[in-house]
Amino acid sequence: MKDNYGNALEIRGLRKEFKNFTLDNIDLVVPAGSIVGLIGENGAGKTTTIKAAMDLIHKDSGEVTFFGQQLAEDPLALREQISVVFENVHFNPLLTISQAEKILKSIYKSWDSQAWTHYTQHFGLNSDKPIKDFSKGMRVKFNLAVALSHNARLLLLDEPTSGLDPVMRDEILDIFLDFMQEEDHAILLSSHITTDLEKIADYIAFIHDGRLIFCEKKDDLLYNYGIIRCSADDLALIKSEDRLAVYRQEFQCNVLVADRHEAARRYPELVIDTPTIDEIMVFYVKGEK
């Protein structure tokens, strides 16, 4: 982790209450020089967290700082350094790419027309085609082109690769890695496509039912965590302090452990697999704690 530049984003005690859902006391840090992957089921609170952090919805309590400053302190200057990408395009659908750029130039002092041309051409976006005629994938590419064309230091991305084919997703991930070549840059990337996060994220933060369950280094999750596959009888051999969660299936018990190497030493007769991020998430949602 590169942390010479402090934290790009700090969320402390963030709370937002709705009629049927509460975002409850979220603490989340995105260090400069890092990519944090934000995972969770639909409706878990990922998008709400990003919107509340950016004051796009009113938060009930909590403090959010970007590069050590609150938005209220210098909103225009800070927003120049932050790009937020949601799935939908928040532009007049009748506008063309070239017309949209004229508006964007007036919004961002740091607008880079050369970068805009590069990304729109790279993404195959027709400058004369109205936004209303864009496919879902084209809308995603349009949003990313905007995000990458005004010299932002922090990207807040909500499902940025949704609707893209695997080849284009891989190209987008490469662009994110290029963006991270500047050590003061950072990305918070919310995604259901955890294989993308396994490729590029430094940390994984998991939100479930409005609460942050964990935020850990990706390498710790993938290289230290393990899943013991065993029978119900063998389950009794595994000490309770070694079990993070137990997920029972009809003919097998699955036990999530935090240190598979230590588990292999303690239980050499049992099968221990390396988990995916998806599997870890399933254990925390469906497993017995």
Secondary structure by P-SEA (a helix, b strand, c coil): ccccccccbbbcbbbbbcccccccbbbbbbcccbbbbbbbcccccaaaaaaaaaccccccbbbbbcccccccccaaaaaaabbbbcccccccccccaaaaaaaaaaccccccaaaaaaaaaaaccccccccccccaaaaaaaaaaaaacccccccccccccccccaaaaaaaaaaaaaaaccccbbbbccccaaaaaaacccbbbbbccccccccccaaaaaccbbbbbbccccccccccccccbbbbcccbbbbbbccaaaaaaacccbbbbbbcaaaaaaaaacccc
